[in-house]
């Protein structure tokens, strides 16, 4: 995973993922993307040897905060001694997430499965002495949760990969093409191991920015994965050959243009466990960010960073449990919905039922007095509070009999029906939602 403070070129890469994804046809992948569109919430897991000292995953040696030798010495401290993969899967299910993505190998090259290509794995080089992925994938599938494999294309520990430290490289590909071909065979071989052993529903690539599509052999990689499993989904970090956008940490102000997208975000400021990072997001903050994502037709991939022994920080557990409680209460307004109405019609997130005859309004915090919807050219048949069934009244203001412009809808939301985090209202409409988008008046 890239750090927030990286080079400008990498920031540009994050801000413009849609342009990099135009090589895949939305129509050709539409059917396989449906579960992803319905899922809304995924849980990201960054777990690796970097959790031993609680330092930046891979970037700490790349950026020279620590030597590569000292970084790799963490192999000796990775025990997974209290790792309970079923408990992880149960927590993920409790959060309401429909899929989970775990780091199979970060930029440091340490594999969390028993790779046959080198000794750099949790099985061969750590006290854990085990493949930690297999039981987790099995637990997820037992809980009917879709599986995702994060896989770093680059490998800063491989002697055959050109890049290493931020200001130094091992060699130039143009000068040693055979060495590069050796690395291509290596990383694609490891990828094939993950593919055959785990058959992920989703591939979450990272590190593509360091090489071109031709150098990564992106077309070949995509074909290998989709030939093996035509329904597997690939994120937007395969140099233009992915299926969906992946904005990182920073929420897009405007709705991303690509058909499918996912906001990946940490619960504090870091992906992996770091003891000094106590800047935890609150359940309220996570819930409101999540509501914004689904309102804009996207998903949220929320990260947790377990400790080296496999225990999950209590602050992260609390967020997932509180998020899950809210998700369960408001399930009909969240999962299997579509993105809501354009901004300007309502001051808050919205979603729609798939037939667009139910409009869901998300009300952050506590509401005093009325809320208002404008430009709604529908008759409202009923308004209820999602999760408790309370029926609310509404008033139409400013509707002129001879004008086609709809009036303003005012709804009173009593304090005793409001959720502690975010209240959701369902407006049952007479027909699929129809919006007035004019400027008012007879010519509007």
C-alpha positions in Angstrom: 0.0 0.0 0.0 1.3 3.4 -0.9 2.0 5.9 1.9 0.1 9.2 1.8 3.2 11.4 1.4 4.7 10.0 -1.8 6.0 11.5 -5.0 3.7 13.7 -7.0 3.6 11.3 -9.9 2.1 8.6 -7.6 -0.4 11.1 -6.2 -1.5 11.9 -9.7 -1.9 8.1 -10.3 -4.3 7.9 -7.4 -6.3 10.9 -8.4 -6.9 9.8 -12.0 -7.6 6.1 -11.9 -10.5 6.2 -14.3 -8.2 7.1 -17.2 -6.0 4.1 -16.4 -9.0 1.7 -16.6 -10.4 2.5 -20.0 -8.9 -0.6 -21.5 -11.6 -2.9 -20.1 -15.1 -2.7 -21.4 -17.8 -2.1 -18.8 -20.4 -4.0 -20.9 -18.2 -7.1 -21.0 -17.7 -7.3 -17.3 -21.1 -6.1 -16.1 -22.5 -9.4 -15.0 -19.5 -10.5 -13.0 -19.4 -7.1 -11.3 -22.9 -7.4 -9.9 -22.0 -8.9 -6.6 -19.4 -6.2 -6.1 -21.9 -3.5 -6.8 -24.3 -5.0 -4.3 -21.7 -5.7 -1.6 -21.0 -2.1 -0.6 -18.6 -3.0 2.2 -15.3 -4.9 2.3 -12.7 -5.3 5.1 -9.0 -4.8 4.2 -6.4 -6.6 6.3 -2.7 -5.5 6.3 -0.8 -8.2 8.1 2.9 -9.0 7.8 6.3 -8.8 9.5 6.0 -5.0 9.7 3.6 -5.6 12.6 6.5 -6.9 14.7 8.1 -3.5 15.3 4.9 -1.6 14.3 6.5 0.3 11.4 5.5 1.3 7.9 4.9 -1.8 5.8 7.8 -2.0 3.3 8.0 1.7 2.9 10.1 2.1 6.1 13.2 0.5 4.4 12.4 1.8 0.9 12.4 5.4 2.4 15.4 4.6 4.6 13.7 5.0 7.9 15.3 1.7 8.7 17.8 -0.5 6.9 16.6 -3.4 4.8 18.5 -5.8 7.0 16.8 -4.5 10.2 13.4 -4.5 8.5 13.8 -8.2 7.5 15.0 -9.1 11.0 11.3 -8.8 11.9 10.9 -12.2 10.4 12.2 -13.6 13.6 9.4 -12.0 15.6 6.3 -13.0 13.5 4.6 -15.6 15.6 0.9 -15.6 14.7 0.7 -17.1 18.2 -2.9 -15.9 18.9 -4.2 -15.9 15.4 -7.8 -17.1 15.1 -8.9 -17.0 11.5 -12.4 -18.0 12.3 -12.7 -15.2 14.8 -11.5 -12.8 12.1 -14.1 -14.1 9.7 -16.8 -13.8 12.3 -15.9 -10.2 13.1 -15.9 -9.4 9.4 -19.4 -10.9 9.1 -20.6 -9.0 12.1 -19.4 -5.7 10.5 -21.8 -6.4 7.6 -19.0 -6.7 5.1 -19.6 -8.9 2.1 -16.0 -9.3 1.1 -12.5 -9.2 2.6 -9.1 -8.5 1.1 -5.9 -9.7 2.8 -2.2 -8.9 2.0 -0.8 -12.1 0.5 2.5 -10.4 -0.2 3.4 -6.7 0.3 6.3 -4.8 -1.4 8.7 -6.4 1.1 8.2 -9.7 -0.7 7.3 -11.8 2.3 4.6 -14.3 1.3 1.9 -15.3 3.8 1.5 -18.7 2.1 4.0 -21.5 1.5 5.5 -20.3 -1.7 7.7 -22.7 -3.6 9.7 -19.9 -5.3 11.9 -18.8 -2.4 12.2 -19.1 1.4 10.8 -15.6 2.1 7.5 -16.7 3.6 5.8 -17.0 7.0 6.0 -20.8 6.6 9.8 -21.1 6.0 11.3 -18.0 7.7 9.2 -17.1 10.8 8.4 -18.7 14.1 4.8 -18.9 12.9 6.0 -21.8 10.6 2.7 -21.8 8.8 0.7 -20.7 5.8 -1.7 -18.2 7.5 -3.8 -17.6 4.4 -5.4 -21.0 3.9 -7.4 -21.1 7.1 -8.5 -17.5 6.7 -9.8 -18.1 3.2 -11.6 -21.2 4.4 -13.2 -19.3 7.3 -14.4 -16.5 5.0 -16.0 -19.0 2.6 -17.6 -20.8 5.6 -19.2 -17.4 6.5 -20.3 -16.8 2.8 -17.9 -13.8 2.5 -16.2 -13.2 -0.9 -12.4 -13.5 -0.8 -9.9 -11.0 -2.0 -6.1 -11.3 -2.4 -3.9 -8.2 -2.2 -0.8 -8.9 -4.2 2.2 -6.6 -4.7 3.4 -6.7 -8.3 6.7 -5.2 -7.4 9.1 -6.9 -4.9 11.8 -4.8 -3.4 13.4 -7.8 -1.7 13.8 -9.8 -4.9 17.4 -9.6 -6.3 15.9 -9.7 -9.8 13.6 -6.7 -9.3 15.2 -3.4 -10.5 13.8 -1.1 -7.8 15.0 -1.2 -4.2 15.5 2.1 -2.3 13.8 5.3 -3.2 17.0 6.8 -4.7 18.7 3.6 -6.0 18.0 0.7 -8.3 19.8 -2.6 -8.9 19.8 -2.3 -12.7 18.1 -1.0 -15.8 15.7 -3.3 -17.6 17.1 -2.2 -21.0 20.5 -3.3 -20.0 19.6 -6.6 -18.4 16.4 -7.9 -20.2 17.1 -11.5 -19.2 17.2 -10.6 -15.5 13.9 -8.8 -15.9 12.4 -11.8 -17.6 13.5 -13.9 -14.7 11.6 -11.6 -12.3 8.5 -11.7 -14.5 8.6 -15.5 -14.3 9.0 -15.3 -10.5 6.2 -12.9 -9.7 3.8 -14.5 -12.2 4.7 -17.9 -10.7 3.8 -16.7 -7.2 0.6 -15.2 -8.5 -0.3 -18.5 -10.1 0.3 -20.2 -6.7 -2.2 -17.8 -5.1 -4.6 -18.2 -8.0 -4.6 -22.0 -7.9 -4.5 -22.5 -4.1 -7.0 -19.8 -3.2 -9.0 -18.9 -6.3 -9.8 -15.4 -5.1 -13.0 -13.8 -6.0 -11.1 -10.5 -6.2 -7.5 -9.5 -6.9 -6.3 -6.3 -5.3 -3.0 -5.4 -7.1 -0.6 -2.7 -5.9 2.8 -1.4 -7.1 1.9 -1.1 -10.7 3.1 2.5 -10.9 6.8 1.5 -11.1 6.6 -0.2 -14.5 4.6 0.0 -17.7 1.8 -2.3 -18.8 4.2 -3.9 -21.3 6.8 -4.5 -18.7 4.3 -6.1 -16.3 2.8 -8.1 -19.1 -0.5 -6.8 -17.9 -2.5 -8.3 -20.8 -1.0 -11.7 -20.1 -1.6 -11.4 -16.4 -5.2 -10.5 -16.8 -5.8 -13.3 -19.3 -4.1 -15.8 -16.9 -6.4 -14.9 -14.0 -9.6 -14.6 -16.0 -9.0 -17.8 -18.0 -8.6 -19.6 -14.6 -11.7 -17.9 -13.2 -13.8 -15.8 -15.6 -15.7 -14.3 -12.7 -12.7 -13.0 -10.7 -12.6 -9.2 -10.3 -9.4 -7.2 -10.7 -8.9 -3.8 -9.1 -7.7 -0.7 -10.9 -4.0 -1.1 -10.3 -3.0 -3.3 -13.2 -1.8 -0.4 -15.5 -5.2 0.0 -17.2 -6.4 -3.6 -17.2 -8.5 -3.5 -14.0 -12.3 -3.6 -13.5 -12.9 -0.8 -11.0 -11.4 2.4 -9.5 -9.6 2.4 -6.2 -9.3 5.9 -4.7 -7.1 5.7 -1.6 -7.8 7.4 1.8 -9.1 10.7 0.4 -12.8 10.7 -0.4 -13.6 11.9 -3.9 -15.6 15.1 -3.9 -17.2 14.3 -7.2 -18.6 10.9 -8.1 -16.0 8.9 -9.9 -16.8 8.4 -13.6 -16.0 4.7 -13.9 -18.9 2.3 -13.4 -17.6 0.7 -10.2 -15.3 2.1 -7.6 -14.2 1.5 -4.0 -12.7 3.8 -1.4 -10.0 2.1 0.6 -9.5 3.7 4.0 -7.7 3.1 7.3 -9.4 3.3 10.7 -6.5 5.4 12.0 -3.7 6.8 9.8 -1.8 3.6 8.9 -2.6 0.4 7.2 -0.6 -2.0 9.4 -0.5 -2.0 13.2 1.6 0.9 14.6 1.4 1.4 18.4 2.0 5.1 18.3 -0.9 5.8 15.9 -3.9 6.5 18.2 -5.7 8.8 15.8 -8.7 6.4 15.6 -11.7 7.4 13.5 -14.9 7.1 15.5 -17.8 4.9 14.5 -19.8 8.0 13.6 -17.0 9.2 11.2 -16.7 5.8 9.6 -20.5 5.5 9.1 -20.8 8.9 7.5 -17.9 8.2 5.2 -19.5 4.9 4.3 -22.8 6.5 3.6 -21.1 9.1 1.3 -19.5 6.2 -0.6 -22.6 4.3 -1.3 -24.5 7.5 -2.1 -22.0 8.0 -4.9 -22.5 4.5 -6.2 -19.3 3.1 -4.6 -18.0 0.7 -1.9 -15.8 1.2 1.1 -12.9 -1.1 1.8 -12.1 -0.5 5.5 -8.7 -1.5 6.8 -7.6 -3.2 10.0 -4.1 -3.9 11.0 -3.6 -6.9 13.3 -0.6 -7.3 15.6 2.1 -9.8 14.8 0.4 -12.4 17.1 -2.8 -12.1 15.2 -4.8 -10.1 17.7 -6.8 -7.1 16.4 -6.6 -3.8 18.2 -9.7 -3.2 20.4 -10.4 0.1 18.8 -10.7 -1.5 15.4 -12.9 -4.2 16.8 -15.2 -1.6 18.3 -15.5 0.3 15.0 -16.4 -2.9 13.1 -19.0 -4.0 15.7 -20.6 -0.5 15.8 -20.6 -0.3 12.0 -22.1 -3.8 11.9 -24.9 -2.8 14.3 -25.8 0.2 12.2 -25.6 -1.8 9.0 -27.9 -4.5 10.3 -30.5 -1.9 11.3 -30.4 -0.1 8.0 -29.6 -3.1 5.7 -32.4 -2.4 3.2 -31.1 1.1 2.5 -27.4 0.0 2.1 -26.9 -3.4 0.5 -28.1 -4.1 -3.1 -29.1 -0.5 -3.6 -27.8 1.9 -6.2 -26.3 5.4 -5.9 -28.7 8.1 -4.9 -29.9 11.3 -6.4 -27.5 14.1 -7.5 -26.2 16.6 -5.0 -28.4 19.7 -4.5 -31.7 17.8 -4.1 -31.0 16.9 -0.5 -28.3 17.9 2.0 -26.9 14.5 2.7 -26.2 11.1 1.3 -29.0 9.1 -0.5 -29.5 5.7 -2.1 -32.2 4.2 -4.2 -33.8 0.8 -4.4 -32.9 -1.0 -7.7 -36.3 -0.2 -9.2 -35.8 3.5 -8.0 -39.2 3.6 -6.3 -37.7 3.9 -2.8 -35.5 6.9 -2.0 -33.4 6.6 1.1 -32.3 9.7 2.9 -29.3 9.5 5.3 -29.3 12.1 8.2 -26.0 12.5 9.9 -26.0 13.4 13.6 -29.1 14.7 15.3 -31.7 16.5 13.4 -33.7 19.4 14.8 -36.9 20.5 13.1 -37.4 19.7 9.4 -35.3 18.2 6.6 -36.0 19.3 3.0 -35.9 17.6 -0.4 -36.3 19.7 -3.6 -36.9 18.9 -7.2 -38.7 15.6 -6.4 -41.3 15.2 -9.2 -43.0 12.3 -7.5 -45.9 11.7 -5.2 -44.7 10.4 -1.9 -46.9 7.4 -0.8 -45.3 6.8 2.6 -42.3 7.9 4.7 -40.9 5.5 7.3 -37.8 5.5 9.6 -35.6 2.5 8.5 -35.0 0.1 11.3 -38.0 1.0 13.5 -40.9 1.5 11.1 -42.1 4.9 12.5 -44.2 6.7 10.0 -43.5 10.4 9.4 -45.5 13.2 7.9 -44.4 15.6 5.1 -45.5 18.9 3.8 -45.3 20.3 0.3 -44.2 24.0 0.2 -44.2 26.3 -2.8 -46.0 24.2 -5.3 -47.8 26.5 -7.8 -50.8 24.8 -9.5 -50.1 26.1 -13.0 -46.3 25.4 -12.9 -44.5 22.2 -13.7 -41.9 22.9 -11.1 -42.4 20.6 -8.0 -42.7 22.1 -4.6 -40.3 21.6 -1.7 -40.8 18.5 0.5 -40.4 19.2 4.3 -40.3 16.3 6.7 -40.3 16.5 10.5 -38.1 14.0 12.2 -38.8 13.7 15.9 -35.9 13.2 18.3 -37.3 9.9 19.6 -37.0 8.1 16.2 -33.4 9.1 15.5 -30.4 6.7 15.4 -27.4 7.5 17.6 -25.2 7.7 14.5 -27.2 8.3 11.3 -30.9 8.1 10.9 -32.2 6.7 7.5 -35.7 7.5 6.0 -37.4 5.6 3.3 -39.6 7.6 0.9 -41.9 5.3 -1.0 -42.6 6.9 -4.4 -45.5 6.4 -6.8 -43.1 5.5 -9.6 -39.3 5.5 -10.3 -37.8 8.6 -9.0 -38.2 11.6 -11.3 -36.2 14.8 -10.7 -36.8 18.3 -11.8 -33.4 19.8 -12.9 -34.5 23.1 -14.3 -34.0 26.7 -13.2 -37.6 27.4 -12.1 -40.4 29.4 -13.7 -42.4 28.6 -16.8 -39.4 28.2 -18.9 -37.7 25.9 -16.4 
